[in-house]
């Protein structure tokens, strides 16, 4: 009851602030796009968000008849890249592809240079990605129970790599550490691509990251995997137990990605981008690559401004009381 009324109260200013496209249809450019479009990835090149974005960008560029260039603006848990897009001209030429951080940032960061809720016009959801708990390959543990015992015993020595506060790897790490009741020292990176390099090199010990970044390293034996964070096992990693099977029931998390334009982008442009996104998500090459990496594109009706907006609002409301109850903020 208390939770329901809290959500109701929280929802009022939030929904009022969320931007819907099409402030001025007269601005809509029917000949859009006439030049290259940039999609900002708020994390390092080569990481999971980057991987998803490059596949989407390549397919969208075919439908749009223009280059779609990916620009990595990593740092501060994705807020630097998000700020760049929120402050860009709302003309459809600068976009953002971001993950669950869009749902947590408005609560985690209280002093941002941009409007983390009202600064964007959602274009569509892209995918939902499972996470995996992984370590450097020579960690002396052979299953999740042993890993938990080891971390509890040696947590001064073992560290946890993430992509900054609000990043998916940070959230998954928080859930993992809470489930183990063992806080760890964290090492923040501009993305989990450089974190993965250090994990493979053995300079950091533990990470929880998206299958789009970890599947190939797991298959190659470059890192050790302990669990997937989904209720069911994954077809792409059939031998890896779920967190529940491995002894941490309730520790489940799935990451979502969506595409955004800056607030004020004309409705016709947002809708054109959404149509191109829907076409891209059916591209056979993209679907195959997503499947190989343990994720699926969202259904066509979810790659729309309305569906993305609704899902994003719900995620902000889901995380806000959790973050407020934890009292842990980024600033
Ligand atoms: C994350 O932890 O949020 C991601 O792995 C970010 C990234 O794409 O590097």
Boltz pocket constraint, residues with backbone or C-beta under 6 A from the ligand:
constraints:
  - pocket:
      binder: B
      contacts: [[A, 43], [A, 44], [A, 47], [A, 48], [A, 49], [A, 50], [A, 99], [A, 162], [A, 163], [A, 166], [A, 167], [A, 168], [A, 169], [A, 170], [A, 190], [A, 191], [A, 192], [A, 193], [A, 208], [A, 209], [A, 210], [A, 213]]
      max_distance: 6.0
